[in-house]
Amino acid sequence: MVKSLDQGLERSLVRQQPSGGWLGPHAIPSVISSAGALSALTAAFLAPESRYYRQAAILERMERASDYLLRVQNPDGIIDSYVTNFASPPDTAFVV
């Protein structure tokens, strides 16, 4: 399971943008993709069996992703799914 996580992250890390967000399926940073990547990074960072265990570079990527997710929230905490749904409580629930 951890090996599969590491392999997925290896492919995913190149999709993180300078903004901290991850490119989604429409080649723009996506809140849902970024939240999923942050979850995977966190799991790998905390798993002693992972090659990413406690790596400073992974922690820095996690911080950038967290900052991105905070920046793109609306004032009420709801997020936009830029392609289809704006101010979307269901999309917000998907990333919590």
N, C-alpha and C positions, 0 to 999 in steps of 0.2 A: 504494500500500500504506500509506504513512504517512497519507495523507488519510483512508483508511478507519479507521485506528487512532485518529486524532484525533476523527473523527465518533463512533466507538464510545465513546471516553472522555467526550465531551461528554454523552452520554446516561447514562453510568455514574456520573459523579461525584456525582450527586444521591443515589445509593444508599449512599454511605459514611455510616456511623452515627457518633455521638460516640465510641463504643467503638473506632473505627478499622476495624471490620469492615464488610463489604458485605452488604446484604440479599440473601439467596438467593431461590429460587423459592417458599419458604414464608413469606416476609415476616419472617424472623428472620436475624440475622447468620450467615453461612455461611463456614466455613473454605475450602471449595472456591471459592466466589465471591470471597472476599477474596484468596486466593492468585492467582487469575486476574487480578483487578484490579491487584494489585501487579505482576504480570508486565507487563501492558499499560502501567501507569504508568512502569515502569522503561524499557521500550522507547521510549516517547514522550519521556521525560526525556533519554535519550541520543541521540536522533535529531535531528541539526541541522535536518532538514526539517520537524520537528514544531512546531506552534504552542506546544507545552508544553516545548520544549527548554530545559533548565536553569532552569525556573521554580521559584522558592522555594516557591510554594504547592503545587506538585506534589511537591517533595521532602518537605514537611511531611506531605502525605497518605501518601506512601510510608512515612515513619517511623511514622505512626499505624497503618498497616496491618501493618507489621512487628511493632510492639509488640503489636497484637491477636493476631497469629498466635503469638507467643511466649507470651502469657498463656493461650491456650486449649489449649496442648499439655498432655498428661498428663505426670507426672514422668519417664516413660520416653521422652518425645518423640513418642509416638503421638498422633494426633488423633481426635476424635469427629466423626462426621457426625451432627449432632443429630437428624435426622429418622429415620434408620434404623440406622446402624452406630456402635457405641460401641467405643472402643479398637481402631480399625480400621487394621491395617497397609496394606491395599489403598488406603483413602482417603488415608492419609498419603503413600503413593507417588504418588498423583495430584497432590498439591500440591507435591511436591519438585521 
